Amino acid sequence: MLLLPLIAGGASALGFAPFDLWPLTLAGIAVLVWLMLDARTVRRAALAGWLFGVGQFVVSLGWIATAFTYQAAMPPVMGWVTVVLLSMFLALYPGIAAALARAWPGGRESRSLVFAASWMLTEWLRGHVLSGFAWNPLGAAWLPEGPMALLAAWVGGLGLSGLVILFAGIFVDCLWSWRKRSPGWRRSLSVLLLLPVALALPGPMTRSNAPLTGPLVHIIQPNIGQDAKYDDPAAHVERYLALSRQALGSAPHPQSITIWSESAVLDLVAEDPALRAHLASILAPGDLLLFGGEALLRNADGTPAAATNSLFVLDSHADLLGRYDKSHLVPLGEYVPARPLMTRLGLARLAPGTIDFLPGPGPRTLALPGFPAAGIQICYEVIFPAAIVDEAHRPAWIVNISNDAWFGAWGPPQHLAQARLRAIEEGLPIARATPTGISAIIDAYGRVVASIGPHIMSTLSLRMPPPLPPTLFARFAHWTSFTFGLSLLAAAVALRRRI
C-alpha cells in the first residue's frame, strides 16, 4: 500500500515537461483521490498524500541533482540527497491537502471538491513559505492542451491545479459508483465527458494569429555551458558580440533590442566605461542591448559588501539607461540564510563567493526609449504567479533572462512551461534568453512562437507578439483563484447538506 502512492506520484510527474503526458497526471491524481477517500483515518490520508508528493517531486525535480556536478566543493551524491530531502519537505503540502479533504465531515463527492480546494491552498503556501518554491504547479500539466491552459487567464495556475483534482475526483466517483452498483455513476460519467468538450473549446481568450508588430528583438544563445562559464569571461563576451553582429547584420534596419542571458557579462559593467563602449559598438543609433550582469555595493572603504543579480539596459552611446535587480533570490544559491551558522555546518559552500546577493525591490517596469516598456524577470522569478508585473505600470511585454545551463535535461523545458503559464495569466508576450536553451518568444496565449533548443549556438530575430488587454487574473491576481476555491467549498457544503 505504501508503494502505490509513491508510484502514482512518480507517474503523475511525467505529465510535466519534457514528457507532457498529461493523462498520466490525471491517472496518478485519481489514484491519490481514491486512496484519500478510502483511508480509514485522517492520518492514513495524510500519509498517502505525503508519499504521493515524495514520488512526484523526486521524479520531477531530479534535475536539481545536476547542479551539484558543477559545485566542486560538494560531492555529487549530495545532489540526490538534496533532491530526496527537498521532496520529503515539499510533499508535506499534498499530505496536508489530503488530510484536510479526509477530515471534511461529508460524503465522497464533497470530499473530492474539498480536496481540489485544499490542494489549491497548499500549492499557494508552497509558493510562499520559506521564500517559496512554486516549481511545477499541478496545473502545468494542462499546457499541452491549450484550451484548458487558457483558463489560467481567469483562475490562474492555482485554478488549473484545482481542475486537475476536480476531473480526477469525478473519474474516481464514476468508478466508485459503478463498483457499488450505484446509479450515480451515470451522472458522474456524463460530467466526466465534459473534459473532451472542454479541451475542444477555445477557452476564455479567442486565439488570434495577429501579425507580430511589437519591437524587433534579437535573442542571443551562445551555448556556453555551466562548466565553462568562468573559464574565460572575456572570450564569452566576444562570442555574444559576434553572434549579435551576425543577428543585427541579417535583420532589416529598423531599431531593435538585442537580449543576452543572465550573467552574460561577469565583469562589473557599471564601473567600466571601456567595457560599456565595447559592448555598445554593435549597436546602431536607437538600438538597445539588454544583458545580465552583476553590480557591487561597497563599504565606505571600497571593499565589496554585497552584490545584485541584475539586468542592464545599454544604448548605442554606451550609457546605462536602466537596471533591474533580481528580487526573488535562490536560498543557498544566491545567498546563504544565517551565513555564520551555515558556514559552520559547511553549507555555505553551496553559494559561490563570500558575499551574498541583495534582493531588489520587486517587479519593475523599465522604460525603453523608442520601444514599449518591458517588465523584467530574472531566472526563476518567472515561476511565481501574480508576482512578475508591476501592477501600477503594466508593461507591454516581459523580458525573462535566465541561466538554465545547470538545470540538466528536464529543468529547462519545465522552466519554459512555467513562463508560458505566466504569459497566459498576464496576457503578455515573453522574450526568454538563456545561454544554453531553451530561449524562446512566447505569445500572450502561452504559445511558443519561436525557440532555440537546448545546447545550440544560435540567434533568434523576430518581432514580439502583441499584448492582450489585462486578463481577469492580471486585474485581480490570486483573488480569482481564491474565488474559484471558495466556490468549490460552497459546492461541497451544498452537497453535504443535500446528503
N, C-alpha and C positions, 0 to 999 in steps of 0.2 A: 504493500500500500504506500510505503514511503517513496518507492521508486516512481510510481505513476505520476504524481505531481511534478517531480523532477524532470521526467521525460517529457511531459506535456509542456512544461515551461521551456525546455530546450527546443522543442519543436516549434513553439509559438515564436521564438526568436527568428526563425527562418522567414517570417513574414516581413522582417525589416530588410533594408538594403544590406548587401547587394543582391540577395536572392529574390526578395519581393514576392514570396509565396504566401500571400495574404490568407488563402483558405486554411493554411496550417495554423496561422494565428487564431482564426475563428475556432478551429477544431481544438487547439490547446486550451483556449479560454473556456470552451464548452466543457471540457473535462474538469477544469477548475470549478466551474459553476456547479456541476454535478457533485463533485466532492464536497463543496461547501454546503449544498442543500442536504447531502446525505450524512454529513457529520453529526455525531450524536451530541457533541458539546461545542461550545464556542472555541475552546482551546484546540480541539481537533481541526476545526475550520481554519483557525489562525495558522496552525502547523502546515496544513495543506497549502494555504496561500503563501507562506514563507518558503516552503520547498519549491513551489512553482516559481517564485521570484528568483530563487537561487539558480534554478535551471535556466531561466530566461536571461538573467544578467550575465552569468558565466559565459554563455554562448555568444550573446550579442556584444559583450564588452571584452571579448578575448583579445581584441586588437590592442588594448591598453598594455598588454604584456610586451608588445613590440617596442614600446617606448624605452623599456629598461635595457634593451640591447644597445641603445645609444648612450647609456649612462655608465661610464667606465667605473665609477665609484661604487656601483651596486651590482651584485651578482645577477645574471639574467633570470635565475629561478625566482628572484624576488618579484618579477613581473607577474607570474601566475599566482604567487602567494597574495599579491596585492589584488589581483582580479577576484580571487575567491573571497578574500576578506571584504572587499568593497561590495561584492554581490550579496554576501550574507547580511551586510548592513542595509543595502538598498531593498532587499527582499522583505524587510520589516514593513514596508509600505503596502504591498499586496497582502501581506499577512494581516495587517490591521484592517484593510478593506474587507477581507473575507470574514474576519471576526465581527465587524460591525454588521455585516449583512446577516450572518448567522444569529446574532443576538437580537435581530429585529423580531418583535412578537407578532409575526404574521405568517401567512402561508407561503407556499413555494413561489408563486408569481410575484408577490410583493417583495420577497427577499431578493429576487433577481433584479428588480428595479432598484432596491436599496444598494445592491452590490454595484450597479452601474454608477450610482451617485457617490458611493463611498470610494470607489476607485478613482473617480474624478478628484475628489477631495484629497486623497492621499497622494495622487500624482502631482497635484498642485503643491502639497507640502514637500514632496521630493525635490521640486524645483526651487524651494526657498530655504529649507532648514540647513544650517551649517554651510551657508553660501549657495547651496542648491546644486543639484546635478539633474537637469531636465532632459538628459540624453535619451533618445529613443522612447518618446511617449507612445503608448499603445496605438493611438490614432494614426501614427505614421504608417501603419500597415495599410491604410486606405489609399496611400498615394498612387499605387499602380492603377487604381480605379478612380480616375479623375473626378467623375461626378460626385462621388461620396466625399472625396477630399475637399471639394469646393465648399462643402458645408462648414469648413473652418472659417470662412468669411462671416458666418453667422454665430457659431458656437465655439470657435477656437479649436485648437488642437486637443484641449481637455474634453470638449464636447465630442470630438471624433472618438476619443478613447471610450467615453461612455457609450457611444453607439456600438463599438465592438462588443462590449459586455452585454448590451441590450439584445443584439441579434443572437449572440451565443446563448443568452438566457432563454430566448424564445425557442431556439432549437432544442435546448435541453427540456423545456416544458413540453414541447411536442413529443419528444421521445418518452418522457416520464409518463405523460398521459396515455400514450399508446401502450406502454408497458403495463400500466394499471387498467387498461381497457376502459379508460375514462373518455367520455365523448368530447372532452375539452381538446383532444389532440387535433381535431379538425380545425378548431378555431386557431390554435397555435400555428398549424401548418399554413392556414390562409394568411396569417400575419407574416410568417416567415417568407412567404412568396413575394412579399413587398421588397425584399432585398434585391432580387434581379431587376425589379421595376425601378428601384432607387438608383441602381447602377446605370440604368439606361437614361435617366433623366438628365437634363442639362445642368442641374444644380442651381444654387442661389444666384449665380452670375452667368449671364449669357456670354459664352465664349466668343471672342472676337479675333479675327485674323487681320486686324487693322495694320496698316503699314508701319514699319518701325521709323518713327520720326523723332526719337529722342536724340540726345547727344551721341556723337560718334566716339566710341571708346575702343581702345586697343589694350587687350589683356595680354600680359606677357607671362609665359610659363617657361622658365629656363631649365627645368628638370635638374635642380640642384638638390641632391638627397641630404638627409639629416646627417649622415656620416661624413659628408664633405662640406657641411655648412660653414665651419670655422677654419677650414684648411687655408683658403686664400680669398678672403673677402673682397680684395681689390679685383681679382680676376672674375669673381662672381658679378660684381657691378659692371664690369666690361661686357660680360655676356648679356646682362639685362640691356645695356645700352645698344649692343649690336642687334639684338632682336627687336628693340624698339625702333631703331633706324630702319630696319627691314620692314616693319609694320607701317611706319609713317611714310616710307617711300612708296609702298604699294597701294596706299589709300588715296582717294581724291584729296584735294587741297583743303576742304573745309576744316575749320578749327576742330580740334579733337582733344580727348583726355586719354592719356596713357596711364595704365594702372599696373603697379608692381605688387608683389605679395607682402605679407607680414615679414618683418625683419629682413627686407631685401637689402637694406644698407645698414651695415653694422657699425660703421664709423659715425661719429657724432656730427650729423649734418648741420645742426643748428649752430655749432661752434666752428664750422669750417667753411668759410666763403669760397675757397678754391674748389672744394668738393661740390658745393652747390652750383658753381659756374660750370663745372664739368658735366654734372647731371643735366643742367639746363641747355647744354649745347645741342641736344637732339630736338629741342622744341622750336617751332616756328612762332612768330608773334600771335598771341591769342591762345596758344596751346597750353595745357596744364599737365603736370606729372603728379600722380598720387602714389605714394610709396610708404612702406612700413619701415620704421627705424626706432631708435631709442633717443630719449633726451635725459640728461642728468640734472638732478637737483643737488646743489653743492652746499657744503657748510661754509661758514664765514671764512675759513682758512683755505677754501678752494677744493677741499677733498670731497669726493662723492658721498652724498648722504643717501640718495635713493635714485631710482630711475623710473621712467614711464615707457610703456609699450605703446607706441604712437603711430598715427598716420599723418604724413606731412603733405601739404599742397604747395607745389613749386611752380612758378611761372617762367616764361622764357627769359626774364631779366634776372633770374637766379634769386628772386625774392620768395621767401616763405610767406604764403598768403593765409595759411591756417594750419591748425594742428588739432587732432583729436587724440585724447589719451584713453586707452582701454580702461573701462571701469569695472568689469566683472573679471577679476583675475583668478587664475587657477591655483588653488591651495597646493603647496608643495611643488608647484611647477613654476610659478612666477613670484611667489612669496612664501615665507615659512611662518606659519602661525606659531606664536610663542617660541621664537627662534632660539633663545638660550636653552630652553628645555629640549627642543628638537635637536639642537646641536649635541647635547649630552647623550641623547638617545641614538645619535648617528643618522637621524632622518633629515637633517639639514642638507645632506648631500644630494637629495632629490632635486633641489632647486639650484641651478647653476649660479655661480658668483657668490659674493659675500655680502651684497646689499640686495634689498628687496625692491620689487616694483611697487609704485604707489598707484592706487586706482584713480581714474579720472572722475569727474562729477556725474557722469551718466550719459544717456542718449543725447546726441547733439546733432543739429543740422548745420552743415558747413555751406556757406555761400561760396560759389564757384563762379568768378566773373566770366560772363559770356555764356554760362551754362546754367541749367536748372540746379537748384540747391540739392545737396545729397545728404542722406543720413549715413553715418559711418558705423560699422560694426567690425571688430577685430576678433578673429578666430571664433571661439565657441560662444561668444556673446550672442551670436545669432540663434542659439538654441533656446533662448529664454523668451517665451511669448509675452506680449504686452510690455516689453522692456527694451525694444530696439528702435523706437521712434520718439523724437521729441514732440509731444502732443501739441505744444504751443506753436511749433514751427514745423508743420508737416512737410517733409521733403517730397521731391518728385520721383526719387529713386534711391536705392540703397547700395552702398559700396561695402562689400564684405571681403576684407583681405585676411588670409589665414596661412598658417604653415602646417599643412597636413602631412608633411614628409615623415613624421614619426608615428602616424596613425595606423600603420600596417596596411593590409589589403582591404579590410572591411570598414575601417574608420572613415576614409574619405567619402565613399558613397552614402554612408549614414549621415555624415555632416551635410552633404549636399541635400539629402532628403529633408533635413530639418530646416535648411534655408528655404526650400520650396514651400514648406508649411508656413513660414513667416511671410513669404510673398503673398500667399493666398489670404492669410489673416489680415494683412495690412492693405492689400490691393496695390502693392508697389512692386515694380521690377527690381531685380537684384543683379549686380555685377560682382562675380567672385573671382579673385585672383589668388592662386596658390603656387608654390614653387614646383611641386611635383604632381599636381592634379588633386581633385578634379576642379579645374577652372571652368566657369560657365556664365552664361547670361540666362536669367530666368525671368519669364514674364509675370505679370500680375495675377495670372491664373495658376502659377506654380509650374508651368511647363518649361522644360529646358529648351530654349530656342537654339542654342549652340553651346558646344563644350569642347574642352581638350581633355582627353583621357589621362589616366594615371601614367606617370613615368614617360611622358612625351615632351620633348622640347618643341614648342610651337608658339604661335601667336593667334589671337582671335580678334578680328576687327569687325565691328558691327554697330549699327545704331541701336540705342536702347529702346525697348518696347515702351509704349505709353503707360502712364499710371492710370488707375481707376479712381473714381470718387471714393472717399473714405467708406470702408465697409462697416457693417454693424459692429464687428469686433474692433475695428480701428477706432470707432467712436466711443465704445463702452468697455473695451478691454475684457478682463475676466468676468465682469458682471454678466456678460452674455452666457458664459459657461456656467456661472453660479445659478443663473436663472433657469437654465436647462436642467441642472442638477436638482434644483428645488422642485421643478415640475415633475421629475421622476419620483421624488419623495412624496409629493402630493398624490401622485397616482398610486404609490404604494399604500398610503393612508386610506385612499378611497377603496382599494381592493380589500384591505384588512377590514374595513367597516362593512363592506358588502358580504364578506365571509362571516 
